[in-house]
Amino acid sequence: MTAEFLPRLFERDHDIRALGEGLLACTLPREAWTQEAHLGACLWLLSERSDIDVDAEIGTIIRRFNTSVGGVNDDTQGYHDSITRTYVAGVRLFLAGTSETGLAACVNALLRSDVGRRDWPLRFYSRALLFSVPARRGFVEPDLAPLP
């Protein structure tokens, strides 16, 4: 896998909610859209925003945000469907098994878990498939192991 990376943790529930709301409203600064922010927003959407169908809307939400901050969603940059959907599955798995309460505590536990690792999708995908154009543009099934 990759070198050890220590995640930036969240101090308050409010910080995660503000991040998620900023994502939805396209007011989050581009530099705030980190790996930790992706996972925190995903957990918040799944746990606190039952009004949003994450599976149906996550691509549109992230693409719209990327465009709003001057980003591009194309064959080499921006939204990556297979990575995003793999992490959505992982966050759901994490939520089903955690005993953590409180949003920040839950997100921080996720970030410290195997699912929170930057290389977690490579447990299911070969690097060549995961970073292919078809995997970026749409969901492709993993080639190494099924998603949990």
N, C-alpha and C positions, 0 to 999 in steps of 0.2 A: 504494500500500500504506500501511502505518502508519509512524509516526515510528520512528526507530532506537531499539532497546532493547538494552542491554547485558545479557546473561544473567549470572546468578550461577553461577559455576563451582564444581565440586567439587574438593576437595583430595585425597581418598583413596578408594580402591575401597570400603573399609569403609563410608564414609558413604552410598554408593549402595545397597549391600547392606542396610544398616540401614533405609534409607528404604523399600526394597522389602518387606522383612520386616515393617516397621511398617504398611505398606499392607495386606498380607495378613492380619496379626493384628489390624488395626484399633486399633493402639496409637500410630500416628503422630499427633502433634498437628495439629489442623486447619490452623493457620497454616503448617505445614511443607509443605502440599500445594499447592505453587506450580507454575507452568508448567515450571520446570526439574525439579521433582520428578516431574511427570507423565511427562516425556520420559525422565528417568533411570530411573524404575521400569519404563517400557515397554521400554527397551533391556535392562535387567537381566532382565526376564521373558523376552524373546525370546532372549537370549544365554546365560543361565545357568539358567533354570528350564524345561527341556524336559519336566518333569512336568506343566506347566500348559499347556493349550491356550488360548493367548491369545485367539484369535479367538472361541472358544466361551465363555470365562470372563471376559473383561475387563469387560463390562458389569456382571456380578454382583459382581465384586471392587470396582469403583469405587462402585457404588450402595451396597453394604454398608458400605464405608468412610464414604461421605458420611453415611449414616444414623447410624453409630456416633459421629460427632462433632457430631451435632445438625443436620446438613444435611437438605435436602429434595430429592427427585428428582421434579420435576413439569414442567409445561409451560414454566416460565420459569427454573428454576434446577436446579443439581445436574448429574447425569450427562447428557452430550450424545453420543449414539451416533455421529452422522455425523462430528463433529470427532474423537472418539476413534479411530474406525476409519480415518479419513484419516491421522492421525498414526501409527497402527500400520503402515499401508502405507508411510509415509515412513520410519519407523525401520527397517523391513525393507530398503527401498531403500538407505538409508545404510549399514547393516551389510554389505550385499552389495558395496559399493564402497569401504569404508574399509580403510586399511592400519594403522590405529591398533591398538595392543595395550594391554592394561590397561584395566580398566573405567572409571576416572575419565577417563583420556585419551580414550577412545572417546566417553563421554558428553559431555565438554567439546567435542570436535570436532563432535559432533552439534548441541550448543547453538549453536555458532558458524556452523553450516552453514545453507543456505537452509531445509532441513527443520525446523530448530529455531526458525525465526522464528514469532512469534505470529500473523502474518497468512498463513502458508504455505497453509492450507486455502482461502483466498480466491483462489488461483491456479486452483482447480478449480470453485469454487462462487461464485455471486452471493451477495452479503450477504443478500438477501431469502430465498433458498432455505436457505442455511446456518443462518440464525438462525430458521427456521420451526419450529413445533411438530413437524411430521412428522420433520424432520431431527434434532431433539433426541430424540424418542421412539424412532426407529429409523433404520437406515441408508437414506439416499436417494442415488441416483446423482448425481454432479456435473452441473451444467448448463453449465459453461464449457469444461471439458477433462476427459478421462478421468484417473483416478488412475494414477500410474505403476505 
